């Protein structure tokens, strides 16, 4: 079968193509990782010629792949890019597109990736049209469809979308992107846990006290308010990115590095998480909105869309019974940081003299997803020249020190390469999407009911509402920044 591959990007005039997809494909080209024969075809309704489309894309590569951009390499790469003006909601237009691609493929043979970088309300129609135009049959080469998040708006719509997808495509043809899974540091979680023998024996309820996951952003919703106001932090960050981080921390060791083995184990984690019932949301969740959110253009007057959430989940299985997982995410916060911190239990008995009512700080392992990617482990050490005074000290691993500054590729680069290779390990399977919505839906339902906790307002540039501190303080803990050592203000 042909090795030629066409990467068709629907919605190619949009931000994602400009900022992420083309800069990542450019870097793959530069590293000689694209198939021997390839072509990128942008499809949108805007009026571009091949040349003007390439010019537009070049500005993106200059900005978002600036360390690797050279005019010469770009010119070579850009020869493989063309543009097709078309409307994906029209079957006629899709059929024309098929003919157009077919003219390039030798004797009708060739592999195709269809990347849906379009508004989510167009997913079903686009997929149905691809099916109706027989463009997903695999008799003359493989066909893979990449779907961006959000995958559904709630459980019912996610199920409907999954059904529409499966009506036309086999699950093995579908690549649902969660770009967090393409981040090096997220992939490293599996290596860290399962390629080292030190951690796995203690990675359970006997040694771990609790886990904190923070995905904080400094940006506010800015020009995305139109989109964001109907979505909010639970759908935008929690249901996907943060839940994926949780699943990788909590997963059992997969039997192999194969996509299905990994995805089976992740699905088991989701199915073991205890849902927070709508009537319990005030006990286990906090919602917030930064104070100036409602002033943004595109936000409905009096909008109650949360831009911040903190919650506590339990994973009801043998390994994690009783260990709380605290998760928080928000916009307009004090720092852009994503980290996971594992708190180990304190020693059962302290033989060292300590001031009254104090205990040694617990050992803490922080996985720094971004920025300043790395891992920090903090432990107690004796302060020199004291009898037995103790202080927290740290061992740290940083990517830039160990692997050099160029070592971390853009998440999309890895994900696009995996689609080309047909490796779905880092993509979300339909059951995981369904299971994760089963956990998020009752929270959203609770927030829309009389059981809802108050919507707490917070100042931009802070660590969110005070109530989030109370959520965790109630259990005797406080939020930490194990990677940056900042204080919550
Ligand atoms: C996206 C969300 O999926 O992830 C955005 O829609 C968010 O709202 C972004 O800003 C965060 O991604 P990253 O890689 O910058 O942490």
Boltz pocket constraint, residues with backbone or C-beta under 6 A from the ligand:
constraints:
  - pocket:
      binder: B
      contacts: [[A, 149], [A, 217], [A, 236], [A, 237], [A, 338]]
      max_distance: 6.0
